[in-house]
Amino acid sequence: MSKREKSVNALEGPITEVSAEFPERHILVKCPGCRRVIDQSKFDENLDVCPRCGRHLRVSGRKRMRMTVDAGTFEEWDRELAATDFLEFPGYVDKLEAAREKSHENDAVVCGRGKIGGHDAALFFMNAEFMMGSMGSVVGEKITRAFERATELGLPVVGFTVSGGARMQEGTTSLMQMAKVSAAVRRHSEKGLFYLTVLTDPTTGGVTASFAMEGDVILAEPGALVGFAGPRVVEQTTHKKLPAGFQRSEFLLEHGFCDLIVERKDMVATIAELLALHKGKAPAPGAPHALTHEEPRRGRGVRPKRVAEPESAYDIVKLTRSTERATALELLERGWDGFVELHGDRLFADDAAIVAGIGWRGGRVMTVIAIERGSSTKERVRRNFGMAHPEGYRKALRLMRQAEKFGRPVVCLVDTSGAYCGIGAEERGQGEAIAANLVAMSGLRVPIVSAVVGEGGSGGALGLAVADRVYMLGSAAYSVVSPEGCASILWKDPKRADDAAAALHITAEDLTELGLVDGVINDIGLTHTEIAHDLVREVELALDELGQLDADQLVGLRYDKFRAMGGDRICSRS
């Protein structure tokens, strides 16, 4: 290693270097991720992301604004507001002066109005260069005013968070900013307006425990530190060394607390698309879009054109479990024009067995929720073979509530042998999670269409099938219990599963005759693409019809529909 390299590696941050090799003035930056020294111009070209390791460096609030907002559209609000030392806290005046000199800002947030990809929004950009983005009375006031103006103007809010937490030098007043901003967020939400947050490095303390985690959709930059208590505090409290990746964006995604991790280069397109979708505007059919499902569209084979009619109900059950069958996600990918997956239940985890997000077909935007078994062995294991945990049902409920807020219809694709039966699932309330869905779906004030596209196993299926219209594929089954389980419980002989399947009346034809489903979509002998198109056609026809009803009519008719089930089969005995 040369003497120059040693001196560079010994330093952090920008380094000015002039030499015969570089006759012009160069600023070199040492990446805190890979520790490589790179010319500042390379970072500038790459939006302050390391071109070697992908580490997203911190940027000021105003620079973030310039990266994000359409040129010439930003109108700043309340720039003149500045903090005062109202508690006469030792050294605070000097800290404020130093922060203003360093950042050229009056405080730690830039607020205003502007366009992102042509979509108008109220905006705030927190600034780590001003006392590490700490939240004092000015930060709380400016963000509260931004929400209040957005509510008056009917604008969505997009906010970029970066903060070390509440500002200690302003005492309990800084703590109260958490409540003040949260109340403004609630008022904005009650008007049916969209709020999107972007978590950047670091977002901690009172900001995390308030408006940073209150967005309808929460995005995060890769590797951002996000948590209530900082890592050092957690280690000091627990006396344990933290695992690698603890409190990073990827940790949040896995534990259900953010929807997507988005690289900086894709951030503007992602936000613009989400703003459009939450206004009910779908991209034109066939147009590329910023967000895609995490897995590529499947290219595997299709079902043969000629499949023999199943001879018994149990044959249908076996057909629902075939690895050659189109999964719910494949039907979604082949039938809809586009789909944006959103993650997490905001409580504990992101359950891969339930895929949920925003889809569109033609000009119609809808919330789509699918129980996914997986196609490959590895994927099936990751998705727990389509047996959802409580977090999956809670994620589905979160997205259904979001659909109700924004007036989007809900479409559910059901394919599960049942909700997961395990110790952890019971500890976290599997029954409660399904029960909450049944209550919520019975009163959801937007149209709901559900389709059993494979196996409809007991309460695990019903948790996504309390709908205005319930359809089944011709090769699907829907039952209170598996045929094997029924035979074992009633006859102590699992080999009588065939008899049990017939006795349970679990086929689409049986259930239509019983008035428990509203229609059958034939899929025998069709390719996966043909099935998907037929399914979507029936969904669209149903939504066209349901769209003519107001919310009260929808809820009333849904109640009547399920209220009637089984009532005509009861006899009175004296």
C-alpha positions as CSV (number, residue, x, y, z in Angstrom):
1,M,0.0,0.0,0.0
2,S,1.4,3.4,-1.0
3,K,1.9,6.2,1.5
4,R,-0.9,8.2,-0.1
5,E,-3.3,5.2,0.2
6,K,-2.4,4.7,3.9
7,S,-3.1,8.3,4.7
8,V,-6.4,8.2,2.8
9,N,-7.5,5.0,4.6
10,A,-6.7,6.6,8.0
11,L,-9.3,9.3,7.4
12,E,-13.1,9.4,7.3
13,G,-15.2,11.6,5.0
14,P,-14.1,13.9,2.2
15,I,-10.4,14.2,1.5
16,T,-8.9,16.8,-0.8
17,E,-6.1,15.4,-2.9
18,V,-3.9,17.2,-5.5
19,S,-1.1,15.3,-7.3
20,A,0.7,14.9,-10.6
21,E,-1.7,12.1,-11.4
22,F,-4.7,14.4,-10.6
23,P,-3.6,17.9,-11.6
24,E,-7.0,19.3,-10.8
25,R,-8.5,19.5,-7.4
26,H,-10.2,16.2,-6.4
27,I,-12.4,15.4,-3.4
28,L,-12.1,11.8,-2.4
29,V,-14.7,10.2,-0.1
30,K,-14.2,7.1,2.0
31,C,-17.3,4.9,1.8
32,P,-18.4,3.9,5.3
33,G,-19.7,0.6,3.9
34,C,-16.9,-0.9,1.8
35,R,-14.2,1.5,3.1
36,R,-13.0,2.2,-0.4
37,V,-11.9,5.7,-1.3
38,I,-13.9,7.0,-4.3
39,D,-13.9,10.3,-6.1
40,Q,-16.8,12.6,-5.0
41,S,-17.9,13.0,-8.6
42,K,-18.7,9.3,-8.7
43,F,-21.0,9.7,-5.7
44,D,-22.6,12.8,-7.3
45,E,-23.4,10.8,-10.5
46,N,-24.8,8.0,-8.4
47,L,-27.1,10.0,-6.1
48,D,-24.7,9.6,-3.2
49,V,-24.8,5.8,-3.4
50,C,-21.5,4.0,-3.4
51,P,-20.9,2.7,-6.9
52,R,-19.0,-0.3,-5.4
53,C,-21.0,-1.6,-2.5
54,G,-24.4,0.2,-2.9
55,R,-24.2,1.9,0.5
56,H,-26.7,4.8,0.6
57,L,-24.9,7.8,2.1
58,R,-26.8,10.4,4.1
59,V,-27.9,13.5,2.2
60,S,-29.2,16.8,3.5
61,G,-32.9,17.5,3.4
62,R,-32.6,20.2,0.7
63,K,-30.5,17.9,-1.4
64,R,-33.1,15.2,-1.0
65,M,-35.8,17.6,-2.1
66,R,-33.8,18.4,-5.3
67,M,-33.4,14.7,-6.0
68,T,-37.1,14.0,-5.5
69,V,-39.2,16.9,-6.6
70,D,-39.9,17.8,-10.3
71,A,-37.6,20.8,-11.2
72,G,-39.2,24.2,-10.7
73,T,-42.3,22.9,-8.8
74,F,-41.2,23.2,-5.1
75,E,-42.9,25.9,-3.1
76,E,-41.3,26.0,0.4
77,W,-43.5,26.6,3.5
78,D,-42.5,28.1,6.8
79,R,-38.7,28.4,6.2
80,E,-38.4,31.3,8.6
81,L,-39.4,29.3,11.7
82,A,-36.4,28.9,14.0
83,A,-35.9,27.3,17.4
84,T,-35.2,29.4,20.6
85,D,-33.6,28.4,23.9
86,F,-36.8,28.7,25.9
87,L,-35.6,26.4,28.6
88,E,-32.2,28.1,28.8
89,F,-30.6,24.7,28.4
90,P,-26.8,24.8,28.9
91,G,-25.0,25.0,25.6
92,Y,-28.1,24.9,23.4
93,V,-27.6,28.4,21.9
94,D,-24.2,27.4,20.8
95,K,-25.4,24.1,19.3
96,L,-28.1,25.9,17.4
97,E,-25.7,28.4,16.0
98,A,-23.3,25.7,15.0
99,A,-26.0,23.7,13.3
100,R,-27.3,26.6,11.4
101,E,-23.8,27.5,10.2
102,K,-23.2,23.9,9.1
103,S,-26.5,23.2,7.4
104,H,-27.5,26.7,6.2
105,E,-31.0,25.9,7.6
106,N,-33.0,27.3,10.4
107,D,-33.9,23.9,11.7
108,A,-34.0,20.1,10.9
109,V,-36.8,19.9,8.3
110,V,-37.7,21.4,4.9
111,C,-41.4,21.5,4.2
112,G,-43.4,22.6,1.2
113,R,-45.5,21.6,-1.8
114,G,-44.3,20.2,-5.1
115,K,-44.8,17.6,-7.8
116,I,-43.2,14.1,-8.0
117,G,-43.6,12.6,-11.4
118,G,-46.2,15.2,-12.2
119,H,-48.3,14.3,-9.0
120,D,-48.9,17.2,-6.6
121,A,-48.1,16.5,-2.9
122,A,-47.3,18.2,0.4
123,L,-43.7,17.3,1.3
124,F,-41.3,17.2,4.2
125,F,-37.6,16.3,4.2
126,M,-35.8,15.9,7.5
127,N,-32.2,16.9,7.7
128,A,-29.5,15.0,9.5
129,E,-27.0,17.9,9.1
130,F,-29.0,19.9,11.7
131,M,-28.4,18.3,15.1
132,M,-28.8,14.8,13.6
133,G,-32.4,15.6,12.6
134,S,-33.6,15.8,16.2
135,M,-37.2,16.8,16.6
136,G,-37.9,19.9,18.5
137,S,-40.8,22.4,18.6
138,V,-40.0,23.8,15.1
139,V,-39.8,20.4,13.5
140,G,-43.1,19.4,15.0
141,E,-44.7,22.7,14.1
142,K,-43.6,22.7,10.5
143,I,-44.6,19.1,9.9
144,T,-48.0,19.6,11.6
145,R,-48.6,22.7,9.5
146,A,-47.7,20.7,6.4
147,F,-50.3,18.1,7.2
148,E,-52.9,20.8,8.0
149,R,-52.4,22.5,4.7
150,A,-52.4,19.2,2.9
151,T,-55.8,18.4,4.5
152,E,-57.2,21.7,3.5
153,L,-55.9,21.4,-0.1
154,G,-56.8,17.7,-0.4
155,L,-53.2,16.7,-1.1
156,P,-51.3,13.5,-0.2
157,V,-48.2,13.9,2.0
158,V,-44.8,12.4,1.2
159,G,-42.2,12.6,4.0
160,F,-38.6,11.6,4.2
161,T,-37.5,10.8,7.8
162,V,-34.0,10.9,9.3
163,S,-33.6,11.6,13.0
164,G,-31.8,10.8,16.2
165,G,-35.1,11.3,18.1
166,A,-36.7,14.0,20.2
167,R,-34.5,17.0,21.0
168,M,-33.4,16.8,24.6
169,Q,-32.5,20.5,24.8
170,E,-36.3,21.3,24.5
171,G,-37.3,18.9,27.2
172,T,-40.9,17.5,27.4
173,T,-42.0,20.0,24.8
174,S,-40.1,18.0,22.2
175,L,-41.8,14.9,23.4
176,M,-45.2,16.5,22.8
177,Q,-44.4,17.0,19.2
178,M,-45.0,13.2,18.7
179,A,-48.6,13.6,19.8
180,K,-49.1,16.9,17.9
181,V,-48.0,15.6,14.6
182,S,-49.8,12.3,15.1
183,A,-53.1,14.1,15.6
184,A,-52.5,16.0,12.4
185,V,-51.8,12.7,10.6
186,R,-55.1,11.3,11.9
187,R,-57.1,14.3,10.6
188,H,-55.4,14.0,7.2
189,S,-56.2,10.3,7.1
190,E,-59.9,10.8,8.1
191,K,-60.3,12.9,4.9
192,G,-59.3,9.8,2.9
193,L,-55.9,11.3,1.9
194,F,-52.7,9.3,1.2
195,Y,-49.6,9.5,3.4
196,L,-46.3,7.9,2.3
197,T,-43.2,7.8,4.4
198,V,-39.6,7.0,3.4
199,L,-37.4,5.9,6.2
200,T,-33.7,6.8,5.7
201,D,-30.6,6.3,7.8
202,P,-31.0,6.8,10.7
203,T,-34.7,7.1,11.8
204,T,-34.9,6.5,15.6
205,G,-36.5,7.5,18.8
206,G,-39.6,9.7,19.0
207,V,-39.8,10.1,15.2
208,T,-40.0,6.3,14.7
209,A,-42.5,6.2,17.5
210,S,-44.8,8.7,15.8
211,F,-45.2,10.0,12.3
212,A,-42.4,7.9,10.6
213,M,-44.4,4.7,11.2
214,E,-47.9,6.2,10.5
215,G,-47.9,6.1,6.7
216,D,-50.4,4.3,4.6
217,V,-47.4,3.0,2.8
218,I,-43.9,2.9,4.3
219,L,-40.8,2.7,2.2
220,A,-37.2,2.4,3.3
221,E,-33.9,2.9,1.7
222,P,-31.5,-0.2,1.8
223,G,-29.6,-0.6,5.0
224,A,-31.2,2.3,6.9
225,L,-31.0,2.1,10.6
226,V,-34.6,2.3,12.0
227,G,-35.7,1.7,15.6
228,F,-37.1,3.2,18.7
229,A,-34.1,2.7,20.9
230,G,-30.7,3.0,19.2
231,P,-28.4,-0.1,19.1
232,R,-26.1,1.3,21.8
233,V,-29.1,1.8,24.2
234,V,-30.4,-1.7,23.4
235,E,-27.1,-3.3,24.1
236,Q,-26.6,-1.4,27.3
237,T,-30.1,-2.3,28.5
238,T,-30.0,-6.0,27.6
239,H,-26.3,-6.6,28.1
240,K,-26.3,-8.6,24.9
241,K,-24.5,-8.1,21.6
242,L,-27.0,-7.4,18.8
243,P,-27.2,-9.7,15.8
244,A,-26.0,-8.5,12.4
245,G,-28.6,-6.5,10.6
246,F,-30.6,-5.7,13.7
247,Q,-32.9,-2.6,13.2
248,R,-31.9,-2.3,9.5
249,S,-34.4,-1.9,6.7
250,E,-34.2,-5.5,5.8
251,F,-35.0,-6.4,9.5
252,L,-38.0,-4.1,9.4
253,L,-39.3,-5.7,6.2
254,E,-38.9,-9.2,7.6
255,H,-40.7,-8.2,10.8
256,G,-43.6,-6.6,9.0
257,F,-43.0,-2.9,9.6
258,C,-42.4,-1.6,6.1
259,D,-43.9,-2.2,2.7
260,L,-40.9,-2.1,0.4
261,I,-37.2,-1.4,0.4
262,V,-36.5,0.9,-2.5
263,E,-33.1,1.9,-3.9
264,R,-32.5,5.6,-4.3
265,K,-32.3,5.4,-8.1
266,D,-35.9,4.0,-8.1
267,M,-37.4,6.2,-5.4
268,V,-38.9,8.9,-7.6
269,A,-40.6,6.4,-10.0
270,T,-41.8,4.3,-7.1
271,I,-43.3,7.3,-5.2
272,A,-44.9,8.6,-8.4
273,E,-46.5,5.3,-9.2
274,L,-47.9,4.9,-5.7
275,L,-49.3,8.5,-5.8
276,A,-51.0,7.6,-9.1
277,L,-52.4,4.3,-7.8
278,H,-53.8,5.9,-4.7
279,K,-55.6,8.4,-6.8
280,G,-57.2,5.4,-8.6
281,K,-55.2,5.9,-11.8
282,A,-53.8,2.8,-13.4
283,P,-50.9,2.7,-15.9
284,A,-52.0,2.1,-19.5
285,P,-52.3,-1.6,-20.3
286,G,-48.9,-3.0,-21.3
287,A,-47.0,0.1,-20.0
288,P,-43.9,-0.6,-17.9
289,H,-44.3,0.3,-14.2
290,A,-41.8,1.1,-11.4
291,L,-42.8,-1.7,-9.1
292,T,-43.1,-5.4,-9.7
293,H,-43.6,-8.4,-7.6
294,E,-40.5,-9.7,-5.9
295,E,-40.3,-12.8,-8.1
296,P,-40.1,-12.9,-11.9
297,R,-43.1,-13.9,-13.9
298,R,-43.2,-17.6,-14.3
299,G,-42.1,-19.1,-17.6
300,R,-42.8,-22.8,-16.8
301,G,-45.1,-25.0,-18.8
302,V,-48.9,-24.8,-19.0
303,R,-51.5,-27.4,-18.2
304,P,-52.2,-29.8,-21.2
305,K,-55.2,-28.8,-23.3
306,R,-57.0,-32.1,-22.5
307,V,-57.4,-33.1,-18.9
308,A,-59.8,-35.9,-18.0
309,E,-62.8,-34.9,-16.0
310,P,-62.3,-35.9,-12.4
311,E,-64.3,-39.0,-11.5
312,S,-65.0,-38.2,-7.9
313,A,-64.9,-35.4,-5.3
314,Y,-61.7,-36.8,-3.9
315,D,-60.1,-36.7,-7.4
316,I,-60.9,-33.0,-7.3
317,V,-59.1,-32.6,-4.0
318,K,-56.1,-34.4,-5.3
319,L,-56.2,-32.1,-8.4
320,T,-56.1,-29.0,-6.1
321,R,-52.8,-30.3,-4.7
322,S,-51.1,-31.0,-8.0
323,T,-47.8,-29.3,-8.5
324,E,-48.8,-28.7,-12.2
325,R,-51.7,-26.5,-11.0
326,A,-51.6,-22.7,-11.5
327,T,-51.0,-21.1,-8.1
328,A,-52.9,-18.0,-7.0
329,L,-49.9,-15.8,-7.7
330,E,-49.5,-17.1,-11.2
331,L,-53.1,-16.4,-12.0
332,L,-52.6,-12.9,-10.6
333,E,-49.5,-12.4,-12.7
334,R,-51.1,-13.7,-15.9
335,G,-54.5,-12.1,-15.4
336,W,-53.8,-8.6,-14.2
337,D,-52.0,-5.9,-16.0
338,G,-49.8,-5.0,-13.1
339,F,-49.4,-5.6,-9.4
340,V,-47.5,-3.9,-6.6
341,E,-46.9,-6.1,-3.6
342,L,-47.0,-4.4,-0.1
343,H,-45.5,-6.2,2.9
344,G,-46.1,-6.7,6.6
345,D,-48.8,-6.7,9.3
346,R,-47.2,-3.7,11.2
347,L,-47.2,-5.9,14.3
348,F,-44.8,-8.8,14.0
349,A,-43.9,-10.2,10.6
350,D,-44.5,-10.5,6.9
351,D,-46.1,-13.8,6.1
352,A,-45.0,-15.0,2.7
353,A,-48.1,-17.3,2.5
354,I,-50.3,-14.3,1.8
355,V,-49.4,-12.0,-1.0
356,A,-51.2,-8.6,-0.8
357,G,-51.0,-5.3,-2.7
358,I,-52.4,-3.1,-5.3
359,G,-53.3,-4.5,-8.7
360,W,-54.9,-3.1,-11.8
361,R,-56.7,-4.3,-14.9
362,G,-57.4,-1.8,-17.6
363,G,-58.3,1.4,-15.8
364,R,-59.5,-0.2,-12.6
365,V,-57.3,-0.2,-9.5
366,M,-58.0,-2.8,-6.8
367,T,-56.5,-4.3,-3.7
368,V,-55.6,-8.0,-4.5
369,I,-54.9,-10.5,-1.7
370,A,-53.8,-14.1,-2.6
371,I,-52.9,-17.1,-0.6
372,E,-49.9,-18.5,-2.3
373,R,-48.6,-22.1,-2.0
374,G,-45.5,-21.6,-4.2
375,S,-44.4,-23.4,-7.3
376,S,-40.9,-24.8,-6.6
377,T,-40.0,-26.8,-3.5
378,K,-37.9,-24.0,-2.1
379,E,-40.7,-21.5,-2.6
380,R,-43.3,-23.8,-1.1
381,V,-41.2,-24.1,2.0
382,R,-40.7,-20.3,2.2
383,R,-44.5,-19.8,1.8
384,N,-45.3,-22.6,4.3
385,F,-47.2,-24.4,1.6
386,G,-49.9,-21.7,1.6
387,M,-50.8,-22.3,5.3
388,A,-50.9,-18.7,6.6
389,H,-49.8,-17.6,10.0
390,P,-51.8,-14.9,12.0
391,E,-49.5,-12.3,10.5
392,G,-50.8,-13.2,7.0
393,Y,-54.4,-12.6,8.0
394,R,-53.5,-9.4,9.8
395,K,-51.6,-8.2,6.7
396,A,-54.6,-9.0,4.6
397,L,-56.8,-7.0,7.0
398,R,-54.5,-4.0,7.0
399,L,-54.7,-3.9,3.2
400,M,-58.5,-4.4,3.2
401,R,-58.8,-1.4,5.6
402,Q,-56.5,0.6,3.3
403,A,-58.7,-0.4,0.3
404,E,-61.8,0.9,2.2
405,K,-60.1,4.2,3.0
406,F,-59.3,4.8,-0.6
407,G,-62.5,3.4,-2.1
408,R,-60.8,0.4,-3.9
409,P,-62.6,-2.9,-4.4
410,V,-61.0,-6.0,-2.9
411,V,-60.3,-9.2,-4.7
412,C,-59.1,-12.4,-2.8
413,L,-57.7,-15.5,-4.4
414,V,-57.9,-18.5,-2.0
415,D,-55.8,-21.6,-2.2
416,T,-54.9,-23.2,1.1
417,S,-55.3,-26.5,2.9
418,G,-56.0,-24.4,6.0
419,A,-54.5,-21.9,8.4
420,Y,-51.2,-23.0,9.9
421,C,-51.6,-25.1,13.1
422,G,-48.5,-24.6,15.2
423,I,-47.4,-23.5,18.6
424,G,-46.3,-20.1,17.5
425,A,-49.4,-19.5,15.5
426,E,-51.6,-20.3,18.5
427,E,-49.4,-18.1,20.8
428,R,-49.9,-15.2,18.4
429,G,-53.7,-15.7,18.1
430,Q,-54.5,-17.6,14.9
431,G,-58.1,-17.9,15.8
432,E,-58.4,-14.2,16.7
433,A,-56.7,-13.1,13.5
434,I,-59.2,-15.1,11.3
435,A,-62.1,-13.9,13.5
436,A,-61.1,-10.3,13.1
437,N,-61.1,-10.7,9.3
438,L,-64.6,-12.2,9.3
439,V,-66.0,-9.3,11.3
440,A,-64.2,-6.7,9.2
441,M,-65.1,-8.2,5.8
442,S,-68.7,-8.5,6.8
443,G,-68.8,-4.7,7.2
444,L,-66.2,-3.5,4.6
445,R,-67.7,-0.6,2.7
446,V,-66.2,-1.5,-0.7
447,P,-67.0,-4.4,-3.1
448,I,-65.3,-7.7,-2.3
449,V,-64.9,-10.6,-4.7
450,S,-63.3,-13.8,-3.6
451,A,-62.4,-16.9,-5.7
452,V,-61.4,-20.3,-4.5
453,V,-58.8,-21.2,-7.1
454,G,-57.5,-24.4,-5.5
455,E,-58.1,-25.9,-2.1
456,G,-60.4,-24.0,0.2
457,G,-59.5,-25.4,3.6
458,S,-61.8,-24.5,6.5
459,G,-61.5,-21.2,8.4
460,G,-58.1,-20.5,6.8
461,A,-60.0,-20.1,3.5
462,L,-63.1,-18.4,4.9
463,G,-60.8,-15.7,6.4
464,L,-60.5,-14.3,2.9
465,A,-63.9,-15.4,1.5
466,V,-66.6,-13.3,3.3
467,A,-67.4,-11.5,0.0
468,D,-70.2,-10.1,-2.1
469,R,-69.4,-12.6,-4.7
470,V,-67.7,-16.0,-4.1
471,Y,-66.6,-18.0,-7.1
472,M,-64.8,-21.3,-7.5
473,L,-62.8,-22.8,-10.3
474,G,-64.4,-26.0,-11.5
475,S,-61.4,-28.1,-10.2
476,A,-61.5,-26.4,-6.8
477,A,-62.7,-27.7,-3.5
478,Y,-64.0,-25.9,-0.4
479,S,-64.7,-27.7,2.8
480,V,-65.0,-27.4,6.6
481,V,-62.3,-30.1,7.0
482,S,-60.0,-32.1,4.8
483,P,-61.4,-35.4,3.6
484,E,-58.6,-37.2,5.3
485,G,-59.3,-35.3,8.6
486,C,-63.0,-36.1,8.4
487,A,-62.4,-39.8,7.8
488,S,-59.9,-40.0,10.7
489,I,-62.2,-38.1,13.1
490,L,-65.5,-39.7,12.3
491,W,-64.6,-43.2,11.1
492,K,-61.1,-43.6,12.6
493,D,-60.0,-44.6,9.1
494,P,-58.1,-42.1,6.9
495,K,-58.3,-44.5,4.0
496,R,-62.0,-43.6,3.7
497,A,-61.1,-40.1,2.5
498,D,-62.8,-40.7,-0.8
499,D,-66.1,-41.5,1.0
500,A,-65.6,-38.4,3.2
501,A,-65.1,-36.1,0.2
502,A,-68.3,-37.3,-1.4
503,A,-70.3,-37.0,1.9
504,L,-68.9,-33.4,2.6
505,H,-70.2,-32.1,-0.8
506,I,-67.1,-30.0,-1.4
507,T,-67.1,-29.5,-5.1
508,A,-68.0,-26.3,-6.9
509,E,-71.1,-27.9,-8.3
510,D,-72.2,-29.1,-4.9
511,L,-71.7,-25.8,-3.2
512,T,-73.4,-23.8,-6.0
513,E,-76.5,-26.1,-5.5
514,L,-76.3,-25.4,-1.7
515,G,-76.2,-21.6,-2.4
516,L,-72.9,-21.2,-0.7
517,V,-71.0,-20.0,-3.8
518,D,-72.2,-17.7,-6.5
519,G,-70.6,-19.2,-9.6
520,V,-68.3,-21.7,-11.2
521,I,-65.4,-20.8,-13.5
522,N,-64.6,-23.8,-15.7
523,D,-60.8,-24.5,-15.9
524,I,-60.6,-28.1,-16.9
525,G,-58.6,-28.5,-20.1
526,L,-57.5,-24.8,-20.2
527,T,-54.0,-23.3,-20.0
528,H,-53.0,-21.2,-17.0
529,T,-53.3,-18.1,-19.1
530,E,-56.8,-19.0,-20.3
531,I,-57.8,-19.7,-16.7
532,A,-56.4,-16.4,-15.5
533,H,-58.2,-14.4,-18.2
534,D,-61.6,-16.2,-17.5
535,L,-61.1,-15.5,-13.8
536,V,-60.4,-11.8,-14.3
537,R,-63.3,-11.5,-16.7
538,E,-65.7,-12.8,-14.0
539,V,-64.1,-10.6,-11.4
540,E,-64.6,-7.5,-13.6
541,L,-68.2,-8.4,-14.4
542,A,-68.9,-8.7,-10.7
543,L,-67.2,-5.5,-9.9
544,D,-69.1,-3.7,-12.6
545,E,-72.4,-4.9,-11.0
546,L,-71.3,-4.2,-7.4
547,G,-70.0,-0.8,-8.4
548,Q,-73.6,0.3,-8.9
549,L,-74.4,-0.1,-5.2
550,D,-73.6,2.4,-2.5
551,A,-71.7,1.3,0.6
552,D,-74.8,0.8,2.8
553,Q,-76.4,-1.4,0.1
554,L,-73.2,-3.4,-0.2
555,V,-73.0,-4.1,3.5
556,G,-76.7,-4.8,3.8
557,L,-76.8,-7.3,0.9
558,R,-73.6,-9.0,2.1
559,Y,-75.2,-9.5,5.5
560,D,-78.4,-10.9,3.9
561,K,-76.3,-13.2,1.8
562,F,-74.5,-14.9,4.7
563,R,-77.5,-14.6,7.0
564,A,-79.5,-16.9,4.7
565,M,-76.9,-19.7,4.5
566,G,-78.3,-22.8,6.1
567,G,-81.4,-21.1,7.4
568,D,-83.7,-22.9,5.0
569,R,-82.3,-26.3,6.0
570,I,-83.5,-25.9,9.6
571,C,-86.6,-27.7,10.9
572,S,-88.5,-27.0,14.1
573,R,-89.4,-29.8,16.4
574,S,-92.0,-29.6,19.1
